[in-house]
């Protein structure tokens, strides 16, 4: 399976006392989770999981004096995970249940 990760960062000096930086991370990392039990029907976690997430962080630093520095940080992100399960139409019959 293909996994893609992208990261970018920008640093900027606004003035002698102010600095700004921003970082953005994006990832798409699907994975296959095998069944723990003998039949996939018995394990709801088994299947292909689609993992996508992104995150951005911004930081502003201000120097008030050589001994006093203030830093403000902001972070925002999102994560999307979904699992595609196999459809087994006759799985109940395998366990002896009538349809």
DSSP file (Angstrom, degrees, kcal/mol; ACC not computed):
  #  RESIDUE AA STRUCTURE BP1 BP2  ACC     N-H-->O    O-->H-N    N-H-->O    O-->H-N    TCO  KAPPA ALPHA  PHI   PSI    X-CA   Y-CA   Z-CA
    1    1 A X              0   0    0      0, 0.0     2,-0.3     0, 0.0    31,-0.0   0.000 360.0 360.0 360.0 143.1    0.0    0.0    0.0
    2    2 A X        -     0   0    0      2,-0.0    28,-0.7    27,-0.0     2,-0.4  -0.629 360.0-168.5 -81.7 135.9    1.1    3.5   -0.8
    3    3 A X  E     -A   29   0A   0     -2,-0.3     2,-0.4    26,-0.2    26,-0.2  -0.994   3.5-165.0-124.7 132.2    1.7    5.9    2.1
    4    4 A X  E     +A   28   0A   0     24,-2.9    24,-2.9    -2,-0.4     2,-0.4  -0.963   8.7 178.7-123.3 131.7    2.2    9.6    1.5
    5    5 A X  E     -A   27   0A   0     -2,-0.4     2,-0.4    22,-0.2    22,-0.2  -0.999   3.0-176.7-131.5 132.2    3.6   12.1    4.0
    6    6 A X  E     +A   26   0A   0     20,-3.0    20,-2.6    -2,-0.4     2,-0.4  -0.994   2.5 177.6-130.9 136.2    4.1   15.8    3.2
    7    7 A X  E     +A   25   0A   0     -2,-0.4     2,-0.3    18,-0.2    18,-0.2  -1.000   1.0 175.7-137.3 137.1    5.6   18.5    5.5
    8    8 A X  E     -A   24   0A   0     16,-2.3    16,-2.6    -2,-0.4     2,-0.4  -0.996   5.0-172.1-139.5 146.6    6.3   22.1    4.9
    9    9 A X  E     -A   23   0A   0     -2,-0.3     2,-0.4    14,-0.2    14,-0.2  -1.000   4.3-166.3-141.2 139.0    7.6   24.9    7.1
   10   10 A X  E     -A   22   0A   0     12,-2.8    12,-2.4    -2,-0.4     2,-0.4  -0.993   2.8-169.0-127.2 128.0    8.0   28.6    6.7
   11   11 A X  E     -A   21   0A   0     -2,-0.4     2,-0.4    10,-0.2    10,-0.2  -0.947   9.6-180.0-113.8 136.9   10.0   30.9    8.9
   12   12 A X  E     -A   20   0A   0      8,-3.2     8,-3.0    -2,-0.4     2,-0.7  -0.995  23.5-144.5-141.6 133.7    9.8   34.7    8.6
   13   13 A X  E     -A   19   0A   0     -2,-0.4     6,-0.2     6,-0.2     3,-0.1  -0.869  16.7-179.7 -95.9 112.9   11.4   37.5   10.5
   14   14 A X        -     0   0    0      4,-1.5     2,-0.3    -2,-0.7     5,-0.2   0.866  66.4 -29.7 -79.8 -38.8    8.9   40.3   10.9
   15   15 A X  S    S-     0   0    0      3,-1.8     3,-0.4     1,-0.0    -1,-0.2  -0.896  78.9 -74.9-160.1-175.3   11.3   42.7   12.7
   16   16 A X  S    S+     0   0    0     -2,-0.3     3,-0.0     1,-0.2    -2,-0.0   0.786 133.5  33.7 -63.3 -25.5   14.2   42.6   15.1
   17   17 A X  S    S+     0   0    0      1,-0.1    46,-2.5    45,-0.1     2,-0.4   0.466 111.9  66.3-109.3  -3.5   11.8   41.6   17.9
   18   18 A X  E     + B   0  62A   0     -3,-0.4    -3,-1.8    44,-0.2    -4,-1.5  -0.974  50.4 174.7-129.6 132.4    9.2   39.5   16.1
   19   19 A X  E     -AB  13  61A   0     42,-2.3    42,-2.7    -2,-0.4     2,-0.4  -0.984   8.0-166.7-132.2 145.0    9.5   36.1   14.4
   20   20 A X  E     +AB  12  60A   0     -8,-3.0    -8,-3.2    -2,-0.4     2,-0.3  -0.990   7.7 175.7-131.1 137.0    6.7   34.0   12.8
   21   21 A X  E     -AB  11  59A   0     38,-2.4    38,-2.8    -2,-0.4     2,-0.4  -0.997   7.0-169.1-141.7 149.9    6.8   30.4   11.7
   22   22 A X  E     -AB  10  58A   0    -12,-2.4   -12,-2.8    -2,-0.3     2,-0.4  -0.994   1.2-168.5-136.7 140.5    4.2   28.0   10.3
   23   23 A X  E     -AB   9  57A   0     34,-2.6    34,-2.5    -2,-0.4     2,-0.4  -0.993   0.7-169.1-130.7 138.8    4.3   24.3    9.8
   24   24 A X  E     -AB   8  56A   0    -16,-2.6   -16,-2.3    -2,-0.4     2,-0.4  -0.997   3.4-174.3-129.6 131.6    1.9   22.1    7.8
   25   25 A X  E     +AB   7  55A   0     30,-3.0    30,-2.4    -2,-0.4     2,-0.4  -0.990   3.0 179.3-127.1 132.5    1.8   18.3    7.9
   26   26 A X  E     +AB   6  54A   0    -20,-2.6   -20,-3.0    -2,-0.4     2,-0.4  -0.999   6.2 179.3-132.7 136.3   -0.4   16.0    5.7
   27   27 A X  E     -AB   5  53A   0     26,-2.8    26,-2.2    -2,-0.4     2,-0.4  -0.997  19.1-174.8-140.4 142.3   -0.4   12.2    5.7
   28   28 A X  E     +AB   4  52A   0    -24,-2.9   -24,-2.9    -2,-0.4     2,-0.3  -0.938  20.5 161.1-133.2 110.7   -2.3    9.5    4.0
   29   29 A X  E     -A    3   0A   0     22,-2.6   -26,-0.2    -2,-0.4    23,-0.1  -0.675  14.6-172.1-137.3  78.7   -1.3    6.1    5.4
   30   30 A X        -     0   0    0    -28,-0.7     2,-0.3    -2,-0.3    20,-0.2  -0.335   9.5-170.0 -68.6 155.1   -3.7    3.2    4.7
   31   31 A X  E     -C   49   0A   0     18,-2.4    18,-3.3     2,-0.0     2,-0.5  -0.994  22.2-129.6-146.7 150.5   -3.1   -0.1    6.4
   32   32 A X  E     -C   48   0A   0     -2,-0.3     2,-0.6    16,-0.2    16,-0.2  -0.895  19.6-161.4-101.5 125.3   -4.4   -3.7    6.2
   33   33 A X  E     -C   47   0A   0     14,-3.2    14,-2.4    -2,-0.5     3,-0.1  -0.925  14.2-142.6-108.8 112.7   -5.4   -5.2    9.6
   34   34 A X        -     0   0    0     -2,-0.6     2,-0.2    12,-0.2    11,-0.0  -0.314  27.2 -95.0 -72.9 157.5   -5.6   -9.0    9.5
   35   35 A X        -     0   0    0      1,-0.1    -1,-0.1     3,-0.1     5,-0.1  -0.482  23.3-155.6 -70.9 138.7   -8.3  -10.9   11.4
   36   36 A X  S    S+     0   0    0     -2,-0.2    -1,-0.1     3,-0.1     2,-0.1   0.848  77.5  59.8 -80.8 -37.8   -7.2  -12.2   14.8
   37   37 A X  S    S-     0   0    0      2,-0.2     6,-0.1     1,-0.1    -2,-0.1  -0.383 100.5-100.0 -89.7 169.8   -9.8  -15.0   14.8
   38   38 A X  S    S+     0   0    0     -2,-0.1     2,-0.4     4,-0.1    -3,-0.1   0.854 109.3  43.8 -58.9 -39.6  -10.1  -17.8   12.3
   39   39 A X  S >  S-     0   0    0      1,-0.1     3,-1.2    52,-0.0     4,-0.4  -0.898  76.0-138.4-112.0 139.5  -12.9  -16.2   10.4
   40   40 A X  G >  S+     0   0    0     -2,-0.4     3,-1.2     1,-0.3     6,-0.3   0.774 101.5  69.2 -64.0 -25.4  -12.9  -12.5    9.4
   41   41 A X  G 3  S+     0   0    0      1,-0.3    -1,-0.3    -6,-0.1     3,-0.1   0.824  95.3  55.0 -61.7 -31.3  -16.6  -12.3   10.4
   42   42 A X  G <  S+     0   0    0     -3,-1.2     2,-0.6     1,-0.2    -1,-0.3   0.612 102.1  62.2 -78.5 -12.8  -15.7  -12.8   14.0
   43   43 A X    X   -     0   0    0     -3,-1.2     3,-1.3    -4,-0.4    -1,-0.2  -0.881  57.8-174.7-121.0 100.6  -13.3   -9.8   14.1
   44   44 A X  T 3  S+     0   0    0     -2,-0.6    -1,-0.1     1,-0.3    -2,-0.0   0.666  83.9  62.6 -69.3 -14.2  -14.9   -6.4   13.3
   45   45 A X  T 3  S+     0   0    0    -11,-0.0    -1,-0.3    40,-0.0   -12,-0.1   0.674  81.1 103.3 -82.2 -16.5  -11.5   -4.7   13.4
   46   46 A X    <   +     0   0    0     -3,-1.3     2,-0.3    -6,-0.3    40,-0.2  -0.359  55.9  62.0 -69.3 144.9  -10.2   -6.7   10.4
   47   47 A X  E    S-C   33   0A   0    -14,-2.4   -14,-3.2    38,-0.1     2,-0.6  -0.883  91.4 -41.5 138.8-167.7  -10.1   -5.0    7.0
   48   48 A X  E     -CD  32  84A   0     36,-1.5    36,-2.8    -2,-0.3     2,-0.5  -0.858  50.6-155.7 -99.4 124.0   -8.4   -2.1    5.3
   49   49 A X  E     -CD  31  83A   0    -18,-3.3   -18,-2.4    -2,-0.6     2,-0.7  -0.866   4.0-149.7-103.8 129.2   -8.2    1.1    7.3
   50   50 A X  E     - D   0  82A   0     32,-3.3    32,-1.6    -2,-0.5     2,-0.6  -0.874  16.3-171.4 -97.6 117.3   -7.9    4.4    5.5
   51   51 A X  E     + D   0  81A   0     -2,-0.7   -22,-2.6    30,-0.2     2,-0.4  -0.945  13.2 160.9-114.1 118.8   -5.9    6.9    7.6
   52   52 A X  E     +BD  28  80A   0     28,-2.4    28,-3.3    -2,-0.6     2,-0.3  -1.000   7.1 156.8-133.0 136.1   -5.7   10.5    6.6
   53   53 A X  E     -BD  27  79A   0    -26,-2.2   -26,-2.8    -2,-0.4     2,-0.3  -0.994  17.9-166.7-154.7 157.2   -4.8   13.5    8.8
   54   54 A X  E     -BD  26  78A   0     24,-2.2    24,-2.2    -2,-0.3     2,-0.3  -0.966   5.4-174.1-140.6 157.3   -3.4   17.0    8.6
   55   55 A X  E     -BD  25  77A   0    -30,-2.4   -30,-3.0    -2,-0.3     2,-0.4  -0.984   4.4-168.5-153.5 137.7   -2.0   19.4   11.2
   56   56 A X  E     -BD  24  76A   0     20,-3.1    20,-2.5    -2,-0.3     2,-0.4  -0.995   4.0-172.2-131.1 140.8   -0.9   23.0   11.1
   57   57 A X  E     -BD  23  75A   0    -34,-2.5   -34,-2.6    -2,-0.4     2,-0.4  -0.997   1.1-170.3-132.3 133.9    1.0   24.9   13.8
   58   58 A X  E     -BD  22  74A   0     16,-2.8    16,-2.6    -2,-0.4     2,-0.4  -0.978   4.6-172.9-124.9 138.7    1.8   28.6   13.9
   59   59 A X  E     -BD  21  73A   0    -38,-2.8   -38,-2.4    -2,-0.4     2,-0.4  -0.995   7.8-168.9-134.7 136.0    4.1   30.3   16.3
   60   60 A X  E     -BD  20  72A   0     12,-2.7    12,-2.8    -2,-0.4     2,-0.4  -0.992   8.1-166.6-124.7 124.7    4.8   34.0   17.0
   61   61 A X  E     -BD  19  71A   0    -42,-2.7   -42,-2.3    -2,-0.4     2,-0.4  -0.930   3.4-173.1-113.0 133.8    7.8   35.0   19.1
   62   62 A X  E     -BD  18  70A   0      8,-3.0     8,-2.9    -2,-0.4     2,-0.7  -0.993  14.0-149.1-127.7 129.0    8.2   38.5   20.5
   63   63 A X  E     + D   0  69A   0    -46,-2.5     6,-0.2    -2,-0.4     3,-0.1  -0.862  17.1 175.3 -97.0 112.1   11.3   39.8   22.3
   64   64 A X  E    S-     0   0A   0      4,-2.1     2,-0.3    -2,-0.7    -1,-0.2   0.844  73.7 -21.7 -80.5 -36.8   10.4   42.4   24.9
   65   65 A X  E >  S- D   0  68A   0      3,-1.7     3,-0.7   -48,-0.1    -1,-0.3  -0.926  80.6 -83.2-158.1 174.7   13.9   42.6   26.2
   66   66 A X  T 3  S+     0   0    0     -2,-0.3     3,-0.1     1,-0.2    -2,-0.0   0.737 131.3  35.5 -60.7 -20.7   17.0   40.4   26.3
   67   67 A X  T 3  S+     0   0    0      1,-0.2     2,-0.5    -4,-0.0    -1,-0.2   0.490 110.1  66.3-110.7  -5.2   15.6   38.6   29.3
   68   68 A X  E <   +D   65   0A   0     -3,-0.7    -4,-2.1     2,-0.0    -3,-1.7  -0.952  56.8 166.3-124.9 113.9   11.8   38.6   28.5
   69   69 A X  E     -D   63   0A   0     -2,-0.5     2,-0.4    -6,-0.2    -6,-0.2  -0.980  16.0-161.0-126.6 136.9   10.5   36.6   25.6
   70   70 A X  E     -D   62   0A   0     -8,-2.9    -8,-3.0    -2,-0.4     2,-0.4  -0.952   5.5-170.2-118.0 137.9    6.9   35.8   24.8
   71   71 A X  E     -D   61   0A   0     -2,-0.4     2,-0.5   -10,-0.2   -10,-0.2  -0.995   4.5-165.6-129.8 130.9    5.8   33.0   22.5
   72   72 A X  E     -D   60   0A   0    -12,-2.8   -12,-2.7    -2,-0.4     2,-0.4  -0.959  11.2-172.1-113.2 130.3    2.2   32.3   21.2
   73   73 A X  E     -D   59   0A   0     -2,-0.5     2,-0.4   -14,-0.2   -14,-0.2  -0.960   8.6-172.8-125.2 142.8    1.4   29.0   19.6
   74   74 A X  E     -D   58   0A   0    -16,-2.6   -16,-2.8    -2,-0.4     2,-0.4  -1.000   5.3-174.7-133.8 134.0   -1.7   27.8   17.8
   75   75 A X  E     +D   57   0A   0     -2,-0.4     2,-0.3   -18,-0.2   -18,-0.2  -0.990   6.0 171.6-131.7 135.7   -2.3   24.2   16.6
   76   76 A X  E     +D   56   0A   0    -20,-2.5   -20,-3.1    -2,-0.4     2,-0.3  -0.995  10.1 153.4-144.6 138.2   -5.1   22.8   14.5
   77   77 A X  E     -D   55   0A   0     -2,-0.3     2,-0.3   -22,-0.2   -22,-0.2  -0.971  24.1-150.3-157.2 170.8   -5.6   19.4   13.0
   78   78 A X  E     -D   54   0A   0    -24,-2.2   -24,-2.2    -2,-0.3     2,-0.4  -0.993   6.6-161.0-147.4 146.7   -8.1   16.8   11.8
   79   79 A X  E     -D   53   0A   0     -2,-0.3     2,-0.5   -26,-0.2   -26,-0.2  -0.997   2.3-169.7-133.4 135.4   -8.0   13.0   11.5
   80   80 A X  E     +D   52   0A   0    -28,-3.3   -28,-2.4    -2,-0.4     2,-0.4  -0.981  10.9 171.2-127.6 118.9  -10.1   10.8    9.4
   81   81 A X  E     +D   51   0A   0     -2,-0.5     2,-0.4   -30,-0.2   -30,-0.2  -0.994   2.2 168.0-129.4 127.2  -10.1    7.0    9.9
   82   82 A X  E     -D   50   0A   0    -32,-1.6   -32,-3.3    -2,-0.4     2,-0.5  -0.994  21.1-145.8-138.6 146.8  -12.5    4.6    8.3
   83   83 A X  E     -D   49   0A   0     -2,-0.4     2,-0.7   -34,-0.2   -34,-0.2  -0.945   5.6-149.2-116.1 127.9  -12.4    0.8    8.0
   84   84 A X  E     -D   48   0A   0    -36,-2.8   -36,-1.5    -2,-0.5     2,-0.3  -0.856  21.6-160.6 -94.2 113.6  -13.7   -1.1    5.0
   85   85 A X        -     0   0    0     -2,-0.7     2,-0.2   -38,-0.2   -38,-0.1  -0.664  21.1-107.9 -95.7 150.4  -15.0   -4.5    6.3
   86   86 A X        -     0   0    0     -2,-0.3     2,-0.6   -40,-0.2    -1,-0.1  -0.544  28.0-129.2 -75.1 138.9  -15.5   -7.5    4.1
   87   87 A X        -     0   0    0     -2,-0.2     2,-0.6     1,-0.0    -1,-0.1  -0.804  24.7-176.9 -89.9 121.9  -19.1   -8.4    3.4
   88   88 A X    >   -     0   0    0     -2,-0.6     3,-1.6     1,-0.1     4,-0.3  -0.841   3.9-175.7-120.9  91.7  -19.8  -12.1    4.1
   89   89 A X  T 3  S+     0   0    0     -2,-0.6     3,-0.3     1,-0.3    -1,-0.1   0.779  83.5  39.8 -64.1 -28.4  -23.4  -12.8    3.2
   90   90 A X  T 3> S+     0   0    0      1,-0.2     4,-1.2     2,-0.1     3,-0.3   0.116  79.5 112.9-106.3  21.6  -23.4  -16.5    4.4
   91   91 A X  H <> S+     0   0    0     -3,-1.6     4,-0.8     1,-0.2     3,-0.3   0.865  73.2  55.8 -64.9 -37.1  -21.4  -15.9    7.6
   92   92 A X  H >4>S+     0   0    0     -3,-0.3     5,-2.3    -4,-0.3     3,-0.8   0.878 103.3  55.9 -62.9 -36.3  -24.4  -16.7    9.9
   93   93 A X  H >45S+     0   0    0     -3,-0.3     3,-1.4     1,-0.2    -1,-0.2   0.839  98.4  62.0 -64.3 -32.8  -24.8  -20.1    8.3
   94   94 A X  H 3<5S+     0   0    0     -4,-1.2    -1,-0.2    -3,-0.3    -2,-0.2   0.810 105.9  46.3 -62.3 -28.4  -21.2  -20.9    9.0
   95   95 A X  T <<5S-     0   0    0     -4,-0.8    -1,-0.3    -3,-0.8    -2,-0.2   0.358 124.9-102.3 -95.5   4.7  -22.0  -20.6   12.7
   96   96 A X  T < 5S+     0   0    0     -3,-1.4     2,-0.3     1,-0.3    -3,-0.2   0.571  75.0 138.7  89.6   8.8  -25.2  -22.7   12.4
   97   97 A X      < -     0   0    0     -5,-2.3    -1,-0.3    -6,-0.1     2,-0.3  -0.670  51.1-125.3 -87.2 142.5  -27.8  -19.8   12.5
   98   98 A X              0   0    0     -2,-0.3    -1,-0.0     1,-0.1    -5,-0.0  -0.631 360.0 360.0 -84.5 145.2  -30.7  -19.9   10.1
   99   99 A X              0   0    0     -2,-0.3    -1,-0.1    -9,-0.0    -2,-0.0   0.473 360.0 360.0 -75.6 360.0  -31.3  -17.0    7.8
